[in-house]
């Protein structure tokens, strides 16, 4: 299944930061059904221009009978806000999708690094315990629940599953790293968590697209869980200074963040999915050069309001 070619693929959350470029890449060699609410007609038009079929559907709807039959599901639909509906979309809809596609060849599910219990200043490993990330407890709990549910139904249905625990995905369309780079460009202060090193593992769009598609090839019954993030641990201050050097601006930092920094141990990812290609420095440069490509809701630093 390496590379995915000639498959029928359902990509959920296809209007968003992560799934849009994944669906775009898959459409080059597959029959892609790109599912989202498509509230922005321009994003839908851009998706259809790739050759994918843009499917308008709200995953809060329990009736999935209208959805097409496919070989592979990539589930990146998510409701990140702190709402009770998070459980309906992030947890219940995941179970409904797994039931609807119980005969699929692979089911790739977007998890989150926010599902871990804080372990202090060290990289988080796949076997670390679950926990509720500060300020986004409902979201973290709904994603933990989706993982438990998927592991059980994977066994019951014999459905091969890969759970991708996301760490700091970013690119031209947005992401927390992109927000901070844009803040440096605008001369705005960047929040850092007080008292600890603010280490993250940024993963640029080219690499998270490649890793997501490759994740279908390692799916297994019972679920393969893998951290997917950058292989260069770097602090907020470090990559903001890289941006500042390019922009000719001095970053401003303030200690008022509400969520502790998290970064992933990517040893397993490199072993199963291969190394990354885009360095942090190159990713920062590309983000700076791509400001016109931002989504209207591109900025979403965990624990802080968007602007």
Secondary structure, 3 states (H helix, E strand, C coil): CCCCCCCEEEEECCCCCCHHHHHHHHCCCCEEEEEECCCCHHHHHHHHHCCCEEEECCCCCCCCCCCCCCCEEEECCCCCCCCCHHHHHHHHHHHHHHHHCCCCCEEEEEEEHHHECCCCCCCECCCCCECCCCCCHHHHHHHHHHHHHHHHHHHHHCCEEEEEEECCEEECCECHHHHHHHHHHHCCEEECCCCCCCEECCEEHHHHHHHHHHHHHHCEECCEEEEECCCCCEEHHHHHHHHHHHHCCCCEEECCCCCCCCCECCHHHHHHHCCCCCCHHHHHHHHHHCHHHCCCCCCCCCCCCCC
